Amino acid sequence: MSLSEALNQPISFEAFYYESPTWEQRKKVLKAEAEKHNTLIKIGNAIIKGLGNIANSH
């Protein structure tokens, strides 16, 4: 890389990283983790609601 090319690069590594395939892969991992977390919360809420319904019916 020439000095001119180096000087035209962004100062921050952040811009380079967020344009890379690595970031795209990391976003997929983060999304999968968030979906897993949300699913567990939904299951927990359904269990609590079910227990509440059982308690109210007796």
C-alpha atoms as an extended CHARMM CRD file, in Angstrom:
* protein
*
        58  EXT
         1         1  MET       CA              0.0000000000        0.0000000000        0.0000000000  PROA      1               0.0000000000
         2         2  SER       CA              1.3590000000        3.3680000000       -0.9380000000  PROA      2               0.0000000000
         3         3  LEU       CA              1.5610000000        6.2940000000        1.4570000000  PROA      3               0.0000000000
         4         4  SER       CA             -1.2100000000        8.0300000000       -0.4800000000  PROA      4               0.0000000000
         5         5  GLU       CA             -3.5010000000        5.0020000000       -0.1140000000  PROA      5               0.0000000000
         6         6  ALA       CA             -2.6790000000        4.7300000000        3.5730000000  PROA      6               0.0000000000
         7         7  LEU       CA             -3.5070000000        8.3930000000        4.1350000000  PROA      7               0.0000000000
         8         8  ASN       CA             -6.8460000000        7.9500000000        2.3800000000  PROA      8               0.0000000000
         9         9  GLN       CA             -7.8400000000        5.0940000000        4.6850000000  PROA      9               0.0000000000
        10        10  PRO       CA            -10.2290000000        5.8610000000        7.5570000000  PROA      10              0.0000000000
        11        11  ILE       CA             -8.5090000000        6.7230000000       10.8120000000  PROA      11              0.0000000000
        12        12  SER       CA            -10.6740000000        4.3040000000       12.7090000000  PROA      12              0.0000000000
        13        13  PHE       CA            -10.5390000000        0.5520000000       12.2750000000  PROA      13              0.0000000000
        14        14  GLU       CA            -14.2940000000        0.5990000000       12.9390000000  PROA      14              0.0000000000
        15        15  ALA       CA            -15.2650000000        1.7110000000        9.4300000000  PROA      15              0.0000000000
        16        16  PHE       CA            -13.0990000000       -0.9960000000        7.8780000000  PROA      16              0.0000000000
        17        17  TYR       CA            -14.4890000000       -3.6620000000       10.2170000000  PROA      17              0.0000000000
        18        18  TYR       CA            -18.1570000000       -2.8230000000        9.6330000000  PROA      18              0.0000000000
        19        19  GLU       CA            -17.6660000000       -3.1460000000        5.8740000000  PROA      19              0.0000000000
        20        20  SER       CA            -16.0100000000       -6.5590000000        6.1750000000  PROA      20              0.0000000000
        21        21  PRO       CA            -17.4540000000      -10.0660000000        5.7660000000  PROA      21              0.0000000000
        22        22  THR       CA            -16.3770000000      -10.7110000000        9.3650000000  PROA      22              0.0000000000
        23        23  TRP       CA            -18.9160000000       -8.1680000000       10.6030000000  PROA      23              0.0000000000
        24        24  GLU       CA            -21.6530000000       -9.7500000000        8.4890000000  PROA      24              0.0000000000
        25        25  GLN       CA            -20.8970000000      -13.1190000000       10.0820000000  PROA      25              0.0000000000
        26        26  ARG       CA            -20.8190000000      -11.5670000000       13.5670000000  PROA      26              0.0000000000
        27        27  LYS       CA            -24.2170000000       -9.9360000000       12.9540000000  PROA      27              0.0000000000
        28        28  LYS       CA            -25.6630000000      -13.3650000000       12.1240000000  PROA      28              0.0000000000
        29        29  VAL       CA            -24.2840000000      -14.7840000000       15.3670000000  PROA      29              0.0000000000
        30        30  LEU       CA            -25.6470000000      -11.8570000000       17.3920000000  PROA      30              0.0000000000
        31        31  LYS       CA            -29.0570000000      -12.2010000000       15.7630000000  PROA      31              0.0000000000
        32        32  ALA       CA            -29.1730000000      -15.9400000000       16.5110000000  PROA      32              0.0000000000
        33        33  GLU       CA            -28.2310000000      -15.2980000000       20.1480000000  PROA      33              0.0000000000
        34        34  ALA       CA            -30.9290000000      -12.6220000000       20.4600000000  PROA      34              0.0000000000
        35        35  GLU       CA            -33.5460000000      -14.9260000000       18.9350000000  PROA      35              0.0000000000
        36        36  LYS       CA            -32.5660000000      -17.7140000000       21.3370000000  PROA      36              0.0000000000
        37        37  HSD       CA            -32.8210000000      -15.3300000000       24.2850000000  PROA      37              0.0000000000
        38        38  ASN       CA            -36.2000000000      -14.0340000000       23.1310000000  PROA      38              0.0000000000
        39        39  THR       CA            -37.4980000000      -17.5860000000       22.6910000000  PROA      39              0.0000000000
        40        40  LEU       CA            -36.5030000000      -18.4670000000       26.2530000000  PROA      40              0.0000000000
        41        41  ILE       CA            -38.2620000000      -15.3640000000       27.5580000000  PROA      41              0.0000000000
        42        42  LYS       CA            -41.4290000000      -16.2530000000       25.5960000000  PROA      42              0.0000000000
        43        43  ILE       CA            -41.3800000000      -19.8020000000       26.9730000000  PROA      43              0.0000000000
        44        44  GLY       CA            -40.9030000000      -18.4720000000       30.5010000000  PROA      44              0.0000000000
        45        45  ASN       CA            -43.7830000000      -16.0520000000       30.0630000000  PROA      45              0.0000000000
        46        46  ALA       CA            -46.0260000000      -18.8490000000       28.7510000000  PROA      46              0.0000000000
        47        47  ILE       CA            -45.1670000000      -21.0170000000       31.7480000000  PROA      47              0.0000000000
        48        48  ILE       CA            -45.8990000000      -18.1840000000       34.1780000000  PROA      48              0.0000000000
        49        49  LYS       CA            -49.1810000000      -17.4430000000       32.4390000000  PROA      49              0.0000000000
        50        50  GLY       CA            -50.1220000000      -21.1210000000       32.5250000000  PROA      50              0.0000000000
        51        51  LEU       CA            -49.3170000000      -21.3810000000       36.2170000000  PROA      51              0.0000000000
        52        52  GLY       CA            -51.3810000000      -18.2690000000       36.8450000000  PROA      52              0.0000000000
        53        53  ASN       CA            -54.3190000000      -19.7860000000       34.9740000000  PROA      53              0.0000000000
        54        54  ILE       CA            -54.0270000000      -23.0130000000       36.9770000000  PROA      54              0.0000000000
        55        55  ALA       CA            -53.8930000000      -21.0800000000       40.2500000000  PROA      55              0.0000000000
        56        56  ASN       CA            -56.9200000000      -18.9820000000       39.2950000000  PROA      56              0.0000000000
        57        57  SER       CA            -58.9930000000      -21.9880000000       38.2650000000  PROA      57              0.0000000000
        58        58  HSD       CA            -58.7360000000      -23.6970000000       41.6570000000  PROA      58              0.0000000000
